[in-house]
Amino acid sequence: MRQQGFTLIETLVALAIAATALIVLMGRLGASADLQRKLMAQAVAVDEARNLLAQEIIQPSSSGQEHNGKKSLGDHQVNWRLWSESTVSKQLVRQNVQVNVDHDGEFKLFVYRRVR
């Protein structure tokens, strides 16, 4: 008469398969969390770059001068650089901003404005 149930070998094989699947899933979760952190840092960089350019448009600084700064925005450390460049047209100036957040990449943005 044969007994019902699983043998020790069958149980070990099932556990090995389950462990492998869990390891793969945990790796995917880690990669997803890393991607989410980088996307959040990029969103902070975009917002800060837009804010810096808007502030420069409202209150222009001396043309040709470069400005650097550091800010702490929540959990993020933001380094920024703002500078202007002359263009072929003497009526326009290109205003540039570069923002780095938590060393997770760099974001650059520019706008053209009339010389006052």
N, C-alpha and C positions, 0 to 999 in steps of 0.2 A: 504494500500500500504506500502510495506517494503522499508526502506531507505538502501542504500548501505553504507559500511564503517565498521569500527571496533568499538566495544563497549569499554568503559573505562576499563572494566575487561580484555578484550583481550589484550589491549595495555599494561596494567600493567604486565600481565603475560609474554608478549614478552620482555618487558624491564627487568624483573627479570631474565629471561633466558639469555639474552644478557649480563647482569651484571655478572652473575655467570660464564659465559664462559670467559669474560674478566679477572676476578679475577684469574681463573685457568691459563690462558695464561700468565698473569703477573708473577705469581709464578714460572712458568716454565722458563721464561726469566731470572728471578733473579737467579735461580739455575744454569742456563746455564752460566751466567756471572761469578758466583762464581767458577764453574768448569774451565772455561777458565783462570781465574786468577791463580788458583792452577796449571794448566798445564803449564802456562807461567813461574811460579816460579820454577817448576820442571825442565823445559828446561834450565833455567838460572843456576840452581844447577848442572845439568849434564855438561854443558859447563865449568863452573868454576872448577869442580872436575877434568875434563880431562885436563884443562890448568895447574892446580896445579901439577898433576902427570907428565905431560910432562915436566914442568919446573924442577921438582925434578929429572927426568931421565937425562935431559941435564946437570944440575948442581946439583949433589947430595949434600945434607947437611950432617952434622955429623950424623953418624948412631946412632940410639937410641934416638935422641932428638925429642921432640915434638914441633911443631910450631903451633901457633894459630894466627888468624888474622880476621880483619873485612874489608869489602870493600863496597862501594856504587856503584852499577852498574845501572845507569839510575834511575828508580824508586824503585829499589830493594836494600834492606840491606842484605848483604851476610856475614855470619859468617862461618869460616872454621877452620879445625883442620887437621894437617898432622903429621903422625908418622910412624915409622917403627917397625917391629917385626922380631926377628930372627926366623928361621925355623929349622926343623930337619936337613936339608941339610945345612951345614955351607957355602956352595957356593951361597946360595940364601937368599935374604932379602925380606920380604913382606912389600911393601910401601902402606899405607892406607891413605885415605882422606875422611873426613866427611864434608859435606856442608849443612848449613841451610839457607834458603832464606825466609825472611819475616815471620818467624815462621809458614810457611805453610808446614812443613814437613822436612824430613831429607833425604839426599842422601849419600850413601857410595859407594866408589869405591876403588879397590886395584889392584896392579900389583906386579908381582915378578920380581926382577932384580938380576943380578950377583953382588956379593961383589967385589969391586975393591981393 
